[in-house]
Every structure is written in structure tokens, then in C-alpha cells.
Amino acid sequence: MTGTVFALVLLSSLLHASWNFAARKVQGNLVVMWLAPAVVGIVLAPFALWLAYQSPTPVIASSTGNICIVVSGVVHALYYLFLAHTYQHGEISVVYPIARGSGIAATALLGWMLLGETVSLLGAAGVAAVSAGILSMSVPSLRQHRNRRGIVLALCVGATIVTYSIVDKKGVEFVKPVVYLCIVELLTAALMFPYVYRKCRTEFVATAKRYWRYGLGIGVFAAISYLLILYAFTMGPVGYIVACREISVAFGAFLGIVILKERLTVAKSIAIVLIVIGLLLVKNA
């Protein structure tokens, strides 16, 4: 992995941890989670239109690119909805590591099988270390956890991450990342709206007014975070990038310790060490 890709992924991870921290503070409020992709699409729209105006050829000239946009929009809508329900029904210390860690190895495997990407022995060891580190963070809490619904939802989040990562890796081969993300997020918000409005009809406007700052912050941070990943996808293997991106879990743990005064347990320390080791292995793969 080149230094440029590595830097993009690290910056993206920090931003990703920040917006998930905000999402946890509002306990995955459905209206806020809908606001996030809506804000992303609106913020990126002027840049996407400018790129479309400047381009001598149509910005979406490939049927493959169109298919990737539609599939990604559907999967991202499921991602946000599953994520919202996960934060509502599961303990964060259990579900967040499961959601982020469950799909790392699968992404690398599918990248090899479907996209023809190579995975070296060193890279595979790094991916395994990151995955083990993230999942081990939830082990102590998992022993006392009785809410199976939260765990199932977290695994669903992990499945959507694997799916949209593979789809988006292919999609940005045909569509500029800014244009791609703008359309995907607008489609995501449009697909989510009927469900969110039906569930939150009575408090929709009041919740949007109360938490619009969270929606704006989550949307902007999520936009920049994933845009960096899309650009990284154009320069490196999806399996390595997704593995390195999950250092956001370590950043999230750090924010929890510093801001929320959570305990730095032995399990968290071991997990963070494994993630860092995996990161270094992938970086040098």
C-alpha cells in the first residue's frame, strides 16, 4: 500500500470515528441517520454539477457505473437503517466492534475472488490481526450480553459494509468519486425517507429541528470520510483499504476513554495493539 493511500485511509478513519461517536450520542435516532445522507448529497451537489459541466464527456457514461450507483444506494440505505436500529437495541461496546470487524476478512476474500486483487501473506496476516483486534474488543461485554437482536443487527451492518465496499470499488472505475458519492447519497436518502417518515411521523419535524446539528455534522464528516475512501479505492486493493479503515474502532475507543471517561481495560489494550500491528503489516504488504 502506498503512503498516499495509507494517509487517505487514516484521515478517513479519524473522521469516521468522529461521526459514529456523534451517532452514538443520539442513540442512532432514525431522523438523524436520514439527515446524514441527505446532507452529504446536498453538500456535494454543487461540486458534482461543476464536474459534470467541466467534463467534455458524460460523467455517467457506463451501464456498469449506473448499476453500481443503484446497488450502492440501496445497500447504503440498509446500512443506515441497520446502524440506527443497532444503536437502539444493542450495547455500543458489543455491537460496534462486531459491526465494523465482521466483514474485514470477507471483503479481502471477495476482492480477490470478484475483482482479481492479490493478497500477500503479509497482507493476509495484517487483515487477520485487524479483524481479531476489533472483534476481541467486544468479548468481555459479549459474555454478559443477552440481546441477540442487537448482535444480529450488527452482523447485518457488517454485511452491508462488505457489499457496498466491493460495489463502490468497481463503481469509481467508471464514475468520478464526487459525482458517484453525491448520487448514491441522494438516492440513499430518497429510499430511506418513506420508512423513516412512517416510523417517526409525529416527531419528524421536531426531531429534525432539535438534532439538525448532529445530522449536519454526521453528514459532512461522513461525506469527507467516505470520499477519501473512494479516492483510495482508485489507487489500492479494497481488502487492504477496508482493513486499515477499521482503525476507526481504535480511534473510537480512544474518544470514549478521553471524552466519556470509559475505562481502558486489558481487552481494549490488547485489541488496540492487534489493530496497530495489523495496520503496520498491511501498510508494508
DRENLO-676562 format. One record per residue (C-alpha): x, y, z; residue in three letters; residue number from 0. Coordinates in pm, whole numbers. Layout:
REM DRENLO-676562
+--------+--------+--------+------+-----+
:      x :      y :      z : type : seq :
+--------+--------+--------+------+-----+
:      X :      Y :      Z :  ALA : NUM :
...
+--------+--------+--------+------+-----+
This chain:
REM DRENLO-676562
+--------+--------+--------+------+-----+
:      x :      y :      z : type : seq :
+--------+--------+--------+------+-----+
:      0 :      0 :      0 :  MET :   0 :
:    142 :    338 :    -99 :  THR :   1 :
:    196 :    621 :    150 :  GLY :   2 :
:    -73 :    832 :    -21 :  THR :   3 :
:   -340 :    563 :     11 :  VAL :   4 :
:   -236 :    494 :    370 :  PHE :   5 :
:   -266 :    863 :    462 :  ALA :   6 :
:   -608 :    892 :    295 :  LEU :   7 :
:   -735 :    589 :    486 :  VAL :   8 :
:   -601 :    710 :    823 :  LEU :   9 :
:   -764 :   1052 :    782 :  LEU :  10 :
:  -1087 :    886 :    673 :  SER :  11 :
:  -1076 :    659 :    980 :  SER :  12 :
:  -1044 :    953 :   1218 :  LEU :  13 :
:  -1341 :   1129 :   1057 :  LEU :  14 :
:  -1540 :    805 :   1054 :  HIS :  15 :
:  -1484 :    751 :   1426 :  ALA :  16 :
:  -1592 :   1110 :   1491 :  SER :  17 :
:  -1928 :   1083 :   1312 :  TRP :  18 :
:  -2003 :    743 :   1465 :  ASN :  19 :
:  -1929 :    896 :   1805 :  PHE :  20 :
:  -2194 :   1160 :   1730 :  ALA :  21 :
:  -2437 :    891 :   1610 :  ALA :  22 :
:  -2388 :    703 :   1936 :  ARG :  23 :
:  -2467 :   1017 :   2135 :  LYS :  24 :
:  -2812 :   1038 :   1973 :  VAL :  25 :
:  -2854 :    657 :   2005 :  GLN :  26 :
:  -2899 :    604 :   1633 :  GLY :  27 :
:  -3201 :    834 :   1601 :  ASN :  28 :
:  -3369 :    744 :   1271 :  LEU :  29 :
:  -3434 :   1104 :   1167 :  VAL :  30 :
:  -3071 :   1198 :   1231 :  VAL :  31 :
:  -2949 :    894 :   1038 :  MET :  32 :
:  -3171 :   1003 :    745 :  TRP :  33 :
:  -3041 :   1359 :    764 :  LEU :  34 :
:  -2682 :   1233 :    724 :  ALA :  35 :
:  -2702 :   1103 :    363 :  PRO :  36 :
:  -2939 :   1386 :    269 :  ALA :  37 :
:  -2681 :   1641 :    387 :  VAL :  38 :
:  -2400 :   1456 :    209 :  VAL :  39 :
:  -2586 :   1464 :   -121 :  GLY :  40 :
:  -2681 :   1831 :    -88 :  ILE :  41 :
:  -2330 :   1939 :     15 :  VAL :  42 :
:  -2170 :   1750 :   -274 :  LEU :  43 :
:  -2428 :   1851 :   -537 :  ALA :  44 :
:  -2260 :   2184 :   -640 :  PRO :  45 :
:  -1922 :   2009 :   -681 :  PHE :  46 :
:  -2079 :   1721 :   -875 :  ALA :  47 :
:  -2260 :   1965 :  -1107 :  LEU :  48 :
:  -1941 :   2164 :  -1160 :  TRP :  49 :
:  -1754 :   1846 :  -1253 :  LEU :  50 :
:  -2036 :   1749 :  -1488 :  ALA :  51 :
:  -2022 :   2094 :  -1651 :  TYR :  52 :
:  -1643 :   2083 :  -1688 :  GLN :  53 :
:  -1632 :   1729 :  -1827 :  SER :  54 :
:  -1622 :   1704 :  -2209 :  PRO :  55 :
:  -1794 :   1364 :  -2186 :  THR :  56 :
:  -2098 :   1249 :  -1983 :  PRO :  57 :
:  -1996 :   1190 :  -1621 :  VAL :  58 :
:  -2201 :    869 :  -1614 :  ILE :  59 :
:  -2143 :    701 :  -1948 :  ALA :  60 :
:  -2129 :    338 :  -1837 :  SER :  61 :
:  -2411 :     96 :  -1764 :  SER :  62 :
:  -2182 :    -70 :  -1509 :  THR :  63 :
:  -2140 :    263 :  -1331 :  GLY :  64 :
:  -2518 :    314 :  -1327 :  ASN :  65 :
:  -2577 :    -33 :  -1184 :  ILE :  66 :
:  -2315 :     25 :   -913 :  CYS :  67 :
:  -2479 :    356 :   -814 :  ILE :  68 :
:  -2824 :    196 :   -780 :  VAL :  69 :
:  -2698 :   -107 :   -587 :  VAL :  70 :
:  -2483 :    111 :   -362 :  SER :  71 :
:  -2777 :    343 :   -290 :  GLY :  72 :
:  -2995 :     50 :   -185 :  VAL :  73 :
:  -2722 :   -105 :     30 :  VAL :  74 :
:  -2630 :    227 :    192 :  HIS :  75 :
:  -2996 :    281 :    282 :  ALA :  76 :
:  -2998 :    -60 :    452 :  LEU :  77 :
:  -2666 :     27 :    620 :  TYR :  78 :
:  -2800 :    345 :    781 :  TYR :  79 :
:  -3126 :    176 :    889 :  LEU :  80 :
:  -2949 :   -127 :   1034 :  PHE :  81 :
:  -2698 :    102 :   1205 :  LEU :  82 :
:  -2975 :    311 :   1362 :  ALA :  83 :
:  -3155 :      3 :   1494 :  HIS :  84 :
:  -2827 :   -149 :   1611 :  THR :  85 :
:  -2752 :    154 :   1828 :  TYR :  86 :
:  -3108 :    141 :   1962 :  GLN :  87 :
:  -3112 :   -228 :   2053 :  HIS :  88 :
:  -2754 :   -319 :   2141 :  GLY :  89 :
:  -2484 :   -210 :   2381 :  GLU :  90 :
:  -2232 :      2 :   2193 :  ILE :  91 :
:  -1933 :   -180 :   2343 :  SER :  92 :
:  -2067 :   -503 :   2191 :  VAL :  93 :
:  -2233 :   -411 :   1863 :  VAL :  94 :
:  -1992 :   -151 :   1724 :  TYR :  95 :
:  -1686 :   -381 :   1711 :  PRO :  96 :
:  -1899 :   -663 :   1567 :  ILE :  97 :
:  -2045 :   -434 :   1300 :  ALA :  98 :
:  -1707 :   -299 :   1195 :  ARG :  99 :
:  -1499 :   -614 :   1236 :  GLY : 100 :
:  -1722 :   -886 :   1098 :  SER : 101 :
:  -1670 :   -804 :    732 :  GLY : 102 :
:  -1298 :   -729 :    708 :  ILE : 103 :
:  -1179 :  -1075 :    606 :  ALA : 104 :
:  -1482 :  -1125 :    382 :  ALA : 105 :
:  -1406 :   -802 :    195 :  THR : 106 :
:  -1047 :   -910 :    127 :  ALA : 107 :
:  -1167 :  -1254 :     13 :  LEU : 108 :
:  -1433 :  -1111 :   -220 :  LEU : 109 :
:  -1185 :   -856 :   -354 :  GLY : 110 :
:   -964 :  -1149 :   -452 :  TRP : 111 :
:  -1249 :  -1362 :   -592 :  MET : 112 :
:  -1454 :  -1097 :   -773 :  LEU : 113 :
:  -1206 :   -819 :   -855 :  LEU : 114 :
:   -892 :  -1025 :   -907 :  GLY : 115 :
:   -695 :   -841 :   -637 :  GLU : 116 :
:   -389 :  -1010 :   -492 :  THR : 117 :
:   -343 :  -1060 :   -119 :  VAL : 118 :
:     10 :  -1133 :      2 :  SER : 119 :
:     86 :  -1347 :    307 :  LEU : 120 :
:    191 :  -1034 :    497 :  LEU : 121 :
:   -128 :   -856 :    393 :  GLY : 122 :
:   -345 :  -1152 :    492 :  ALA : 123 :
:   -177 :  -1160 :    834 :  ALA : 124 :
:   -246 :   -787 :    872 :  GLY : 125 :
:   -612 :   -825 :    777 :  VAL : 126 :
:   -647 :  -1114 :   1025 :  ALA : 127 :
:   -481 :   -912 :   1304 :  ALA : 128 :
:   -709 :   -611 :   1250 :  VAL : 129 :
:  -1019 :   -833 :   1239 :  SER : 130 :
:   -916 :  -1022 :   1554 :  ALA : 131 :
:   -835 :   -700 :   1736 :  GLY : 132 :
:  -1169 :   -538 :   1658 :  ILE : 133 :
:  -1378 :   -845 :   1741 :  LEU : 134 :
:  -1185 :   -911 :   2064 :  SER : 135 :
:  -1287 :   -566 :   2188 :  MET : 136 :
:  -1643 :   -691 :   2230 :  SER : 137 :
:  -1561 :  -1023 :   2402 :  VAL : 138 :
:  -1581 :   -909 :   2768 :  PRO : 139 :
:  -1918 :   -740 :   2716 :  SER : 140 :
:  -2046 :  -1021 :   2493 :  LEU : 141 :
:  -2030 :  -1266 :   2784 :  ARG : 142 :
:  -2294 :  -1071 :   2973 :  GLN : 143 :
:  -2486 :   -957 :   2667 :  HIS : 144 :
:  -2833 :  -1111 :   2632 :  ARG : 145 :
:  -2976 :   -902 :   2349 :  ASN : 146 :
:  -2939 :  -1126 :   2045 :  ARG : 147 :
:  -3127 :   -879 :   1828 :  ARG : 148 :
:  -2851 :   -620 :   1869 :  GLY : 149 :
:  -2586 :   -875 :   1767 :  ILE : 150 :
:  -2785 :   -988 :   1461 :  VAL : 151 :
:  -2834 :   -626 :   1355 :  LEU : 152 :
:  -2462 :   -559 :   1399 :  ALA : 153 :
:  -2383 :   -855 :   1171 :  LEU : 154 :
:  -2628 :   -710 :    917 :  CYS : 155 :
:  -2437 :   -381 :    930 :  VAL : 156 :
:  -2117 :   -576 :    867 :  GLY : 157 :
:  -2274 :   -747 :    565 :  ALA : 158 :
:  -2377 :   -414 :    412 :  THR : 159 :
:  -2023 :   -277 :    462 :  ILE : 160 :
:  -1877 :   -573 :    271 :  VAL : 161 :
:  -2132 :   -531 :    -10 :  THR : 162 :
:  -2104 :   -157 :    -67 :  TYR : 163 :
:  -1724 :   -168 :    -39 :  SER : 164 :
:  -1699 :   -417 :   -327 :  ILE : 165 :
:  -1965 :   -237 :   -534 :  VAL : 166 :
:  -1811 :    108 :   -479 :  ASP : 167 :
:  -1462 :    -16 :   -560 :  LYS : 168 :
:  -1596 :   -115 :   -901 :  LYS : 169 :
:  -1819 :    191 :   -939 :  GLY : 170 :
:  -1543 :    452 :   -909 :  VAL : 171 :
:  -1367 :    289 :  -1204 :  GLU : 172 :
:  -1645 :    436 :  -1421 :  PHE : 173 :
:  -1772 :    744 :  -1233 :  VAL : 174 :
:  -1577 :   1026 :  -1066 :  LYS : 175 :
:  -1584 :    973 :   -686 :  PRO : 176 :
:  -1752 :   1310 :   -606 :  VAL : 177 :
:  -2028 :   1253 :   -861 :  VAL : 178 :
:  -2064 :    889 :   -757 :  TYR : 179 :
:  -2099 :    965 :   -385 :  LEU : 180 :
:  -2337 :   1257 :   -444 :  CYS : 181 :
:  -2583 :   1047 :   -645 :  ILE : 182 :
:  -2553 :    746 :   -414 :  VAL : 183 :
:  -2625 :    953 :   -102 :  GLU : 184 :
:  -2922 :   1136 :   -259 :  LEU : 185 :
:  -3061 :    800 :   -367 :  LEU : 186 :
:  -2996 :    662 :    -17 :  THR : 187 :
:  -3187 :    949 :    146 :  ALA : 188 :
:  -3475 :    911 :   -101 :  ALA : 189 :
:  -3502 :    537 :    -34 :  LEU : 190 :
:  -3486 :    584 :    344 :  MET : 191 :
:  -3742 :    866 :    364 :  PHE : 192 :
:  -4070 :    666 :    338 :  PRO : 193 :
:  -3963 :    426 :    613 :  TYR : 194 :
:  -3822 :    696 :    843 :  VAL : 195 :
:  -4124 :    924 :    798 :  TYR : 196 :
:  -4367 :    638 :    865 :  ARG : 197 :
:  -4181 :    542 :   1183 :  LYS : 198 :
:  -4129 :    899 :   1308 :  CYS : 199 :
:  -4423 :   1086 :   1154 :  ARG : 200 :
:  -4541 :   1260 :   1472 :  THR : 201 :
:  -4197 :   1378 :   1582 :  GLU : 202 :
:  -4021 :   1404 :   1242 :  PHE : 203 :
:  -4012 :   1785 :   1216 :  VAL : 204 :
:  -3946 :   1841 :   1587 :  ALA : 205 :
:  -3661 :   1587 :   1588 :  THR : 206 :
:  -3508 :   1734 :   1272 :  ALA : 207 :
:  -3514 :   2082 :   1431 :  LYS : 208 :
:  -3369 :   1956 :   1758 :  ARG : 209 :
:  -3091 :   1742 :   1615 :  TYR : 210 :
:  -3016 :   1913 :   1283 :  TRP : 211 :
:  -2665 :   1999 :   1404 :  ARG : 212 :
:  -2594 :   1629 :   1460 :  TYR : 213 :
:  -2733 :   1549 :   1116 :  GLY : 214 :
:  -2519 :   1821 :    958 :  LEU : 215 :
:  -2205 :   1715 :   1145 :  GLY : 216 :
:  -2256 :   1345 :   1075 :  ILE : 217 :
:  -2333 :   1419 :    710 :  GLY : 218 :
:  -2031 :   1640 :    646 :  VAL : 219 :
:  -1787 :   1414 :    830 :  PHE : 220 :
:  -1933 :   1104 :    663 :  ALA : 221 :
:  -1908 :   1272 :    320 :  ALA : 222 :
:  -1542 :   1365 :    357 :  ILE : 223 :
:  -1459 :   1033 :    522 :  SER : 224 :
:  -1608 :    814 :    252 :  TYR : 225 :
:  -1496 :   1040 :    -32 :  LEU : 226 :
:  -1139 :    982 :     84 :  LEU : 227 :
:  -1206 :    607 :     79 :  ILE : 228 :
:  -1348 :    625 :   -275 :  LEU : 229 :
:  -1034 :    802 :   -394 :  TYR : 230 :
:   -827 :    540 :   -211 :  ALA : 231 :
:  -1026 :    269 :   -393 :  PHE : 232 :
:   -898 :    408 :   -724 :  THR : 233 :
:   -539 :    353 :   -608 :  MET : 234 :
:   -531 :     40 :   -391 :  GLY : 235 :
:   -686 :   -301 :   -307 :  PRO : 236 :
:  -1028 :   -288 :   -141 :  VAL : 237 :
:   -939 :   -557 :    117 :  GLY : 238 :
:   -637 :   -369 :    249 :  TYR : 239 :
:   -819 :    -34 :    248 :  ILE : 240 :
:  -1121 :   -164 :    439 :  VAL : 241 :
:   -892 :   -335 :    694 :  ALA : 242 :
:   -689 :    -20 :    752 :  CYS : 243 :
:  -1003 :    192 :    771 :  ARG : 244 :
:  -1118 :     -5 :   1072 :  GLU : 245 :
:   -855 :    162 :   1287 :  ILE : 246 :
:  -1153 :    395 :   1336 :  SER : 247 :
:  -1258 :    146 :   1606 :  VAL : 248 :
:   -936 :    222 :   1795 :  ALA : 249 :
:   -995 :    595 :   1745 :  PHE : 250 :
:  -1349 :    546 :   1873 :  GLY : 251 :
:  -1222 :    365 :   2183 :  ALA : 252 :
:   -975 :    649 :   2241 :  PHE : 253 :
:  -1254 :    908 :   2216 :  LEU : 254 :
:  -1461 :    705 :   2460 :  GLY : 255 :
:  -1175 :    690 :   2709 :  ILE : 256 :
:  -1083 :   1059 :   2682 :  VAL : 257 :
:  -1427 :   1221 :   2644 :  ILE : 258 :
:  -1669 :    975 :   2805 :  LEU : 259 :
:  -1417 :    865 :   3070 :  LYS : 260 :
:  -1460 :    497 :   2981 :  GLU : 261 :
:  -1213 :    251 :   3137 :  ARG : 262 :
:   -904 :    141 :   2946 :  LEU : 263 :
:   -944 :   -232 :   3005 :  THR : 264 :
:   -697 :   -511 :   2928 :  VAL : 265 :
:   -923 :   -628 :   2644 :  ALA : 266 :
:   -926 :   -281 :   2487 :  LYS : 267 :
:   -548 :   -252 :   2522 :  SER : 268 :
:   -490 :   -589 :   2353 :  ILE : 269 :
:   -739 :   -503 :   2080 :  ALA : 270 :
:   -572 :   -169 :   2005 :  ILE : 271 :
:   -228 :   -335 :   1991 :  VAL : 272 :
:   -357 :   -601 :   1747 :  LEU : 273 :
:   -519 :   -336 :   1527 :  ILE : 274 :
:   -198 :   -129 :   1513 :  VAL : 275 :
:     12 :   -439 :   1434 :  ILE : 276 :
:   -232 :   -534 :   1159 :  GLY : 277 :
:   -220 :   -181 :   1024 :  LEU : 278 :
:    158 :   -188 :   1001 :  LEU : 279 :
:    153 :   -530 :    832 :  LEU : 280 :
:    -97 :   -412 :    570 :  VAL : 281 :
:     96 :    -90 :    516 :  LYS : 282 :
:    407 :   -290 :    427 :  ASN : 283 :
:    230 :   -562 :    230 :  ALA : 284 :
+--------+--------+--------+------+-----+
